[in-house]
Amino acid sequence: MSNGKKADSQTVYFRSADFPSGGFLFKNRVRIAPNDRGFMFADGLYEVVRSYGGRFFGFAEHLARLRHSLAEVGIDFPEIGELPGIAQELVRRNGLETTAAVAYIQLTRGLCERRYPFPTPPVVPTLYIEVNRLLSAAVEAEQGIAAITVPDIRWSRCDIKWLGLLPNVLARQRAVAQGANEAIFVRDGVVTEGTHTNVFGVKAGVVLTHPSDHHILAGITRAQVIQLCRALRLPVEERPILQAELAGLDELFLTSTTGEITPVVVLDSKPVGRGRPGPLTQQLQRAFRDLISSLSQGD
Ligand SMILES: Cc1ncc(COP(=O)(O)O)c(C=O)c1O
């Protein structure tokens, strides 16, 4: 993910207690204070929304998820409705209208003395948004990727899109160090999700994925894929996939805003199914592409 732009020419949006009016500025002009609770405690949230040819996909769903995250951690951000307009303006200001791009939106509880309890009265949440060109993941989508399984050492509120990503970072690094692309978390013998993806398995024509609960992030792409399964009359079950079932799966794929639907063809150095993207995965990829092209044609 890269804008191909340097920080002195990339326009971003920033608002904080030090800059309460907020505004568009070059990235190298942003000043995050050391006492920002995002910096001190990872006390903040984020969202990643994708745009196709200048149009954002599923912004309402991303905002609904952000509202959930905000409510769960007690950050008051009544200006949430301004986010799509700001992101759209960043697409324009950075010349990203005709390409795939992603908006990264980060919100922290704000700037105050370093104390665990929330500041009283509440302070202005810090808001940072940047939009970057998205590099094509066409090769991964077509050929599939390798993944590894790792113990899920994260907390029990993975439904909150929280800034604290160290377990995800360590797991992904482990995958990369082993020549794989993604790490899939396993908690108490159950496959939960990837470091930045939701996980789907296919067994005997049935599409399986972990239920949406506190152990996974309710992926926007995940929900979209479940809807596509229903539209295509593919049986889909939201039930835990056991680690013990992995070796017997016919197909395995990942979903995310940036990667859409990515087949996993090698897991823990062993082929998944026939070791190439499976037919149901490919059917869902085609249906997803159709959905996106209908969106960019303005349907
Ligand atoms: C832990 C985790 N699970 C799943 C996803 C996929 O969610 P979405 O489809 O909304 O991008 C993400 C996205 O970043 C993630 O971080």
The ligand as a Gaussian input file, in Angstrom:
#p B3LYP/6-31G(d) Opt

LIG

0 1
 C       -7.983000      -9.103000      12.604000
 C       -8.751000      -8.829000      11.343000
 N       -9.689000      -9.700000      10.937000
 C      -10.383000      -9.509000       9.798000
 C      -10.144000      -8.404000       8.988000
 C      -10.916000      -8.225000       7.714000
 O      -11.893000      -7.238000       7.856000
 P      -12.421000      -6.396000       6.620000
 O      -13.009000      -7.355000       5.639000
 O      -13.451000      -5.493000       7.195000
 O      -11.246000      -5.671000       6.059000
 C       -9.203000      -7.458000       9.394000
 C       -8.972000      -6.265000       8.572000
 O       -8.053000      -5.519000       8.760000
 C       -8.477000      -7.671000      10.588000
 O       -7.555000      -6.785000      11.017000

